Amino acid sequence: MGLIAVAFYQTSWFKAVVYVLIAIIAARVVDFFLARRDAAMNKLLGKTPGRADQTRYVMIRRLVQAAVLIVGIAMALFQFPFFHTLSGAVFASAAIISGVVGIAARAPLANLVSGVMIAFSQPVRLGDYISVDDVFGTVEEIRFTYTYIRTPDNRRVVIPNEAFASQVVHNYSMGSPGSMVSVDFVIPLGTDIEVVRHAVLEIADELAPAPEGKSDSVTVEVLGAADVSLRLHAWAHDPHERRDVASDLRAAILRRLRDDGVLGAAQEASSAAD
């Protein structure tokens, strides 16, 4: 029985399993100490890390974990004689294999490279309010290949990291303080535009005041045969509240136009035309 046990412990399968288990434990331990180090540094500095630092720390921890696991799995595979022979063949035809793998795994590799680039160049960060391909939401998690955002209606959208390199990404949490909100509305052609503009700017100054050095504005977008399309440019101090601010502005503008008789005039003009 003892000889059988010794023979089992010396098998390639047992050694491979041991190496994989050691790699998993080592990755967990390294991640634990990196997390403790980050917490200790934050306590020592007496401040909470910003979005950029949080994004970078998380990606570094994941890269270290992945490196430890890859080394452990490689050592486990090399316990089998078959992989010694295979590795020699791989090195002999490395150029051909790398080309085939590069073509076959273009999308996953592109997402992986983009994920690392996002973490360090940081076009988006954890907690940023962004839009990609008309999808708006808050960045919840940045992984190696995918980024997860939470939309205002509480949906979790998964976006390939390559999209951040190939598509236009709007980051409303970076740059100028606050985030601009646009609200479109239509008035009859005969309405005094300056009066309407003054009234709408009063609403904007109350509900969405511009930050220092900026100002709200109303522009003429479309001049039609019977009406004029105007656009209010206002500011949301918190980008995550853009949707609520725009809704409040629309409701307030609607009430003001009704109270001033602008909408009533539009209805009378429409009835007269009929």
C-alpha positions in Angstrom: 0.0 0.0 0.0 2.8 2.3 0.9 4.5 1.7 -2.5 1.3 2.5 -4.3 1.0 5.8 -2.3 4.6 6.7 -3.1 4.0 5.9 -6.8 0.8 8.0 -6.8 2.6 11.0 -5.3 5.3 10.8 -7.9 2.9 10.8 -10.9 2.8 13.7 -13.3 -0.9 14.3 -12.6 -0.4 14.7 -8.9 2.6 17.1 -9.3 0.5 19.1 -11.8 -2.4 19.4 -9.4 -0.1 20.5 -6.6 1.5 23.2 -8.8 -2.0 24.5 -9.8 -3.1 24.6 -6.2 0.0 26.4 -5.1 -0.5 29.0 -7.9 -4.1 29.6 -6.8 -3.1 30.0 -3.2 -0.1 32.2 -4.1 -2.3 34.4 -6.3 -4.8 34.8 -3.4 -2.1 35.6 -0.9 -0.4 38.1 -3.2 -3.7 39.8 -3.9 -4.5 40.0 -0.1 -1.2 41.6 0.7 -1.6 44.1 -2.2 -5.0 45.0 -1.0 -3.7 45.5 2.5 -0.8 47.6 1.2 -3.2 49.8 -0.7 -5.4 50.2 2.4 -2.3 51.0 4.6 -1.0 53.6 2.1 -4.5 55.3 2.0 -4.5 55.4 5.8 -1.0 56.7 6.0 -1.7 59.4 3.5 -5.0 60.2 5.2 -7.1 60.4 2.0 -9.2 58.2 -0.2 -7.6 57.4 -3.6 -9.2 59.1 -6.6 -10.8 57.3 -9.5 -7.6 57.2 -11.5 -5.7 55.5 -8.6 -8.4 53.0 -7.9 -8.6 52.0 -11.6 -4.8 51.6 -11.7 -4.6 49.6 -8.4 -7.3 47.2 -9.4 -5.7 46.4 -12.8 -2.2 46.0 -11.2 -3.6 43.5 -8.7 -5.3 41.5 -11.5 -2.1 41.5 -13.7 -0.1 40.2 -10.8 -2.7 37.5 -10.1 -2.8 36.5 -13.7 1.0 36.3 -13.9 1.2 34.0 -10.8 -1.5 31.8 -12.2 0.1 31.6 -15.7 3.5 30.6 -14.2 1.8 28.0 -12.0 -0.2 26.5 -14.9 2.9 26.4 -17.1 4.9 24.6 -14.4 2.0 22.1 -14.0 1.9 21.4 -17.7 5.6 20.8 -17.9 5.3 17.9 -15.5 4.0 15.9 -18.5 6.7 14.6 -20.9 4.3 15.4 -23.8 4.6 19.1 -23.2 8.4 19.0 -23.3 8.2 17.6 -26.8 5.4 20.0 -27.7 7.4 23.0 -26.4 10.3 22.2 -28.6 8.0 22.0 -31.6 6.4 25.3 -30.6 9.7 27.1 -30.4 10.8 25.7 -33.7 7.7 27.1 -35.4 7.0 30.1 -33.2 6.6 32.6 -36.0 3.9 30.5 -37.8 2.0 29.6 -34.6 2.1 33.2 -33.4 0.6 34.4 -36.7 -2.1 31.8 -36.6 -2.9 32.5 -33.0 -2.9 36.3 -33.7 -5.4 35.9 -36.5 -7.7 33.4 -34.6 -7.6 35.4 -31.3 -7.5 38.9 -32.7 -10.6 40.1 -30.8 -9.7 38.6 -27.4 -6.2 39.9 -27.7 -7.4 43.3 -28.8 -9.7 43.5 -25.8 -7.0 42.4 -23.4 -4.5 45.0 -24.7 -7.2 47.6 -24.6 -8.1 46.7 -21.0 -4.5 47.2 -19.8 -4.3 50.5 -21.8 -7.6 51.7 -20.2 -6.2 51.1 -16.7 -3.1 53.1 -17.3 -4.0 55.7 -20.0 -7.4 56.0 -18.3 -9.8 57.4 -20.9 -12.4 56.1 -18.4 -12.1 55.4 -14.7 -14.1 53.5 -12.1 -17.1 55.6 -11.1 -17.0 57.8 -14.3 -20.3 58.6 -16.0 -19.8 57.8 -19.7 -21.6 57.0 -23.0 -20.5 54.5 -25.6 -22.5 54.0 -28.8 -25.5 55.8 -27.2 -25.3 53.7 -24.0 -25.1 55.9 -20.9 -24.0 54.7 -17.5 -21.5 54.6 -14.6 -18.3 52.5 -14.9 -18.6 49.7 -12.3 -15.8 47.4 -13.2 -12.9 47.3 -15.7 -11.7 43.8 -16.4 -9.1 42.4 -18.8 -11.4 42.1 -21.8 -14.7 43.8 -20.8 -15.9 46.9 -19.0 -19.2 46.9 -17.1 -21.3 50.0 -16.8 -24.6 50.5 -14.8 -27.2 52.5 -16.7 -29.6 55.0 -15.1 -32.4 52.4 -15.4 -30.2 49.9 -13.4 -29.2 47.7 -16.4 -25.7 46.3 -16.4 -24.2 46.6 -19.8 -21.0 44.7 -20.9 -18.8 46.6 -23.4 -15.7 45.0 -25.1 -12.6 47.0 -24.2 -11.7 47.3 -27.8 -14.8 49.6 -28.2 -12.9 52.3 -26.2 -10.2 52.3 -28.8 -12.4 52.1 -31.9 -15.5 54.2 -31.0 -16.2 57.7 -29.7 -16.5 57.6 -25.9 -18.0 60.5 -24.0 -16.7 60.9 -20.5 -18.8 63.4 -18.6 -16.8 63.0 -15.3 -13.5 64.4 -16.8 -12.5 67.8 -17.9 -14.7 70.8 -17.0 -16.5 70.9 -13.6 -20.0 69.7 -14.2 -21.5 68.2 -17.3 -23.5 70.1 -20.0 -27.1 69.1 -20.6 -29.0 69.9 -23.8 -32.8 70.3 -23.8 -34.6 71.0 -27.1 -38.0 72.6 -27.4 -40.2 74.2 -30.1 -42.0 77.6 -30.1 -44.3 79.2 -32.8 -42.6 81.2 -35.5 -44.2 84.5 -34.4 -43.0 84.2 -30.8 -40.6 86.8 -29.4 -37.4 84.6 -29.2 -35.7 87.0 -26.8 -38.5 86.9 -24.3 -38.5 83.1 -24.4 -34.7 82.9 -24.1 -34.8 85.2 -21.1 -37.5 83.1 -19.4 -35.7 79.8 -20.1 -32.3 81.1 -18.9 -34.1 82.1 -15.6 -35.2 78.5 -15.2 -31.7 77.2 -16.0 -30.1 79.5 -13.5 -32.4 78.2 -10.8 -32.3 74.5 -11.6 -28.9 74.0 -13.3 -26.6 77.0 -12.6 -23.4 77.0 -14.6 -20.1 76.6 -12.8 -17.7 79.5 -12.4 -16.4 80.7 -15.7 -19.2 79.0 -17.7 -22.7 80.2 -18.6 -26.0 78.7 -19.7 -27.2 79.6 -23.2 -30.1 79.2 -25.6 -29.4 78.7 -29.3 -31.6 78.6 -32.4 -31.3 75.1 -34.0 -33.9 74.9 -36.7 -36.0 77.6 -38.4 -39.1 76.0 -39.8 -42.1 77.3 -41.8 -44.4 77.5 -38.7 -42.1 77.1 -35.7 -38.6 77.5 -34.3 -36.5 74.8 -32.6 -34.5 76.1 -29.7 -31.9 74.3 -27.5 -31.0 75.1 -23.9 -27.4 74.4 -22.9 -27.3 74.0 -19.1 -25.1 72.3 -16.5 -25.5 69.4 -14.2 -23.0 69.6 -11.3 -23.0 65.9 -10.9 -22.7 64.0 -14.2 -24.7 61.1 -12.7 -27.7 63.4 -12.4 -27.8 64.5 -16.0 -31.0 62.6 -16.8 -32.8 64.0 -13.7 -31.6 67.6 -14.4 -32.8 67.4 -18.1 -36.2 66.0 -17.0 -36.6 68.8 -14.4 -35.7 71.4 -17.0 -38.2 70.1 -19.6 -41.0 70.1 -17.1 -40.2 73.6 -15.9 -39.9 75.0 -19.5 -43.2 73.4 -20.3 -44.9 75.0 -17.4 -43.4 78.4 -18.1 -44.4 78.3 -21.8 -47.9 77.4 -20.8 -48.1 80.2 -18.2 -46.8 82.7 -20.7 -49.3 81.6 -23.3 -46.8 80.5 -25.8 -48.2 77.0 -26.2 -51.7 78.4 -26.3 -50.7 80.7 -29.1 -49.3 77.7 -31.0 -52.6 75.8 -30.6 -54.6 78.9 -31.8 -52.3 79.2 -34.8 -52.7 75.5 -35.6 -56.6 75.8 -35.4 -56.6 78.8 -37.6 -54.5 76.9 -40.2 -57.0 74.0 -40.1 
